[in-house]
Amino acid sequence: MAAAESCFKIILGSSSMARQRILAEMGYEFTIMTADIDEKSIRKEKPEDLVTALAEAKANAIMARLQHTDILENVACPTLLITADTNLCGLFMQVVVYKGTIREKPCNEDEAREFIKGYSGGHAAVVGSVLVTNLNSGASKGGWETAEVYFHDIPNEVIDSLIDEGIPFKVAGGLMLEHPLTLPFVDAVIGATDTVMGLSISLTEKLIEEALRQPGSSPRVQNMS
């Protein structure tokens, strides 16, 4: 869908600079709202279930906030809320899966160092979800994608520099792949790079079209102010 031909507004429910950059590069203008949720209170065994549940929780939290604002008043076009999550699973919601274990943001320096050293010379899987909610019709469409990342050996001094900058504590799995210190040690990405960065372009476009096309039973947000 060409952004210039569309008539709808977008709220991006994320503070992620990578997601903001991807959505802007897709040609969309958007406003940003963040969700104040306790991500660690949401537990699922499968990474795809976890990222889906986290994206839904973020959407619900933002919709609750919107009920007490006038953001949706006198808006002629549909408003879409986009939330996402990513995890790195031994290998980004987005989660990272490493050797079958879901990895979220590391809790301390020791865990961050353990995470990154584990990727060195190996690989990890990234699971990323996207949820698009039409706040006018109530239609909500979601999905998830995966990708794999292979790494060269990552020197200890690079790991120390990343930790000193606080980078590992900002992302699932503890490693921001697009960071200038990390990027030279990425050997290959199997799958879409934008999925690894936190927002699949193809999946997002598909879900936007579906959320706009599918009728809903009632608006997801009613103004309570």
C-alpha positions in Angstrom: 0.0 0.0 0.0 1.5 3.4 -1.0 1.5 5.7 2.0 0.8 8.7 -0.2 -2.5 7.1 -1.5 -3.7 6.2 1.9 -6.2 8.0 4.1 -5.6 6.8 7.7 -3.6 7.9 10.7 -1.0 5.7 12.5 0.0 5.6 16.1 3.2 3.7 16.7 3.2 2.1 20.1 6.9 1.9 20.5 9.8 4.0 21.6 12.2 1.9 19.5 14.3 4.2 17.2 14.7 1.2 14.8 10.9 0.7 14.5 10.4 4.5 14.1 13.0 4.6 11.3 11.6 1.6 9.5 8.0 2.9 9.6 9.2 6.3 8.3 11.2 4.7 5.5 8.0 2.9 4.5 6.6 6.4 3.8 4.2 6.8 6.7 3.8 9.7 9.1 2.8 8.7 12.6 2.6 9.8 16.2 4.2 7.9 19.1 2.7 6.5 22.2 4.4 4.1 24.6 3.0 1.4 26.8 3.8 1.2 30.5 3.6 -2.5 31.0 5.6 -5.0 33.1 6.9 -7.2 30.3 8.5 -9.7 32.7 5.0 -10.4 34.2 3.9 -11.9 30.9 5.2 -15.5 30.5 4.8 -17.9 27.6 6.7 -21.1 26.8 6.9 -20.5 23.0 8.7 -17.4 21.7 6.0 -16.7 19.1 3.3 -16.8 21.8 5.4 -14.5 24.0 5.9 -11.8 21.4 2.3 -12.0 20.4 1.1 -11.6 24.0 3.5 -8.7 24.6 2.3 -6.8 21.4 -1.3 -7.3 22.6 -0.5 -6.1 26.1 1.1 -3.0 24.7 -1.9 -2.3 22.5 -4.3 -2.8 25.4 -2.3 -0.4 27.6 -2.2 2.3 24.9 -5.9 2.0 24.2 -6.7 2.4 27.8 -4.7 5.7 27.8 -6.4 6.9 24.6 -9.8 6.6 26.4 -8.8 9.6 28.4 -7.6 11.8 25.6 -9.2 13.7 22.6 -6.7 12.3 20.1 -9.4 10.4 18.2 -12.0 13.2 18.2 -13.1 14.7 14.9 -10.9 12.4 12.9 -12.4 11.6 9.5 -9.9 8.9 8.6 -9.3 5.6 10.4 -6.7 5.5 13.0 -4.4 2.4 13.2 -2.4 1.5 16.3 0.8 -0.5 15.5 2.5 -2.4 18.3 5.3 -4.9 18.1 7.7 -7.0 20.1 10.9 -8.9 19.3 12.9 -11.6 21.1 16.3 -13.1 20.4 16.1 -16.8 21.1 19.5 -18.3 21.7 18.7 -16.5 19.2 12.9 -9.5 18.9 7.1 -8.6 20.5 10.7 -9.3 19.4 12.3 -12.0 21.3 15.7 -13.7 20.8 16.0 -17.5 21.1 19.4 -18.9 21.9 19.7 -22.7 22.1 16.0 -23.0 22.6 15.9 -20.4 25.5 14.0 -17.1 25.2 16.2 -14.1 25.9 14.8 -10.8 26.8 16.7 -7.7 28.0 19.6 -8.7 30.3 19.2 -7.8 33.9 22.9 -6.9 34.7 26.4 -6.7 33.3 27.2 -10.3 33.9 24.1 -11.5 32.1 24.7 -9.1 29.2 28.3 -10.4 28.9 27.1 -14.0 29.0 24.5 -13.3 26.3 26.9 -11.6 23.9 29.7 -14.1 24.4 27.2 -16.9 23.6 26.5 -15.3 20.2 30.2 -15.0 19.3 31.1 -17.4 16.5 27.5 -18.8 16.7 24.0 -17.9 15.7 20.7 -16.9 17.2 17.0 -16.8 16.1 14.9 -13.7 16.2 11.1 -13.8 16.6 9.2 -10.6 15.9 5.5 -9.9 16.1 3.4 -7.1 14.8 -0.2 -6.2 15.8 -2.3 -3.6 13.9 -5.5 -2.4 15.5 -8.1 -0.3 13.7 -9.3 1.9 16.6 -12.4 3.0 14.6 -13.8 -0.4 13.5 -12.3 -2.6 16.2 -10.6 -4.9 13.7 -7.3 -6.2 15.0 -4.8 -8.2 12.9 -1.5 -9.7 14.0 1.3 -12.1 13.0 4.9 -13.0 13.6 8.0 -13.8 11.6 11.4 -15.3 12.3 15.0 -14.7 11.1 18.4 -16.1 12.0 21.6 -14.2 12.6 25.1 -15.7 12.3 28.0 -14.0 14.0 31.8 -13.8 13.6 33.8 -14.0 16.8 33.1 -10.9 18.9 36.2 -9.6 20.8 36.0 -9.0 24.5 36.9 -5.3 24.1 33.9 -4.8 21.8 31.6 -6.5 24.4 33.1 -4.3 27.1 32.4 -1.2 25.0 28.8 -2.2 24.4 28.2 -2.8 28.1 29.9 0.6 29.0 27.4 2.3 26.6 24.5 0.5 28.2 23.4 -1.0 24.8 22.6 -4.5 25.9 20.0 -3.3 28.4 17.9 -1.7 25.7 17.2 -4.7 23.5 15.9 -8.2 23.7 18.8 -10.6 23.7 21.3 -7.9 24.7 22.6 -7.2 21.3 21.6 -4.3 19.0 22.6 -5.6 15.6 22.6 -2.2 13.8 25.0 -0.7 16.3 28.3 0.4 14.7 30.2 -1.8 17.2 28.1 -4.9 16.5 27.4 -4.7 12.7 31.0 -5.7 11.6 30.6 -9.0 13.4 27.4 -10.0 11.8 28.3 -12.7 9.3 24.8 -13.4 7.7 21.1 -12.8 8.3 18.8 -15.6 7.1 15.4 -13.9 6.6 14.3 -10.3 6.6 16.7 -7.8 8.2 13.8 -5.6 9.2 12.4 -8.4 11.2 15.7 -8.5 13.1 15.5 -4.7 13.6 12.1 -5.0 15.2 9.4 -4.3 12.5 8.8 -6.6 9.5 8.0 -4.3 6.5 6.1 -7.0 4.5 4.1 -8.2 7.5 3.3 -4.7 8.7 2.0 -3.7 5.2 -0.1 -6.9 5.0 -1.6 -6.3 8.4 -2.4 -2.6 7.7 -4.3 -3.7 4.6 -6.2 -6.4 6.5 -7.1 -4.1 9.5 -8.4 -1.5 7.1 -10.4 -4.0 5.0 -11.9 -6.1 7.8 -15.1 -4.7 9.4 -15.3 -4.6 13.1 -18.2 -4.8 15.5 -17.4 -1.7 17.6 -14.6 0.9 18.1 -11.7 -0.3 20.2 -11.4 3.1 21.9 -14.3 5.2 23.2 -13.5 8.7 24.5 -14.0 8.9 28.2 -12.8 12.5 28.9 
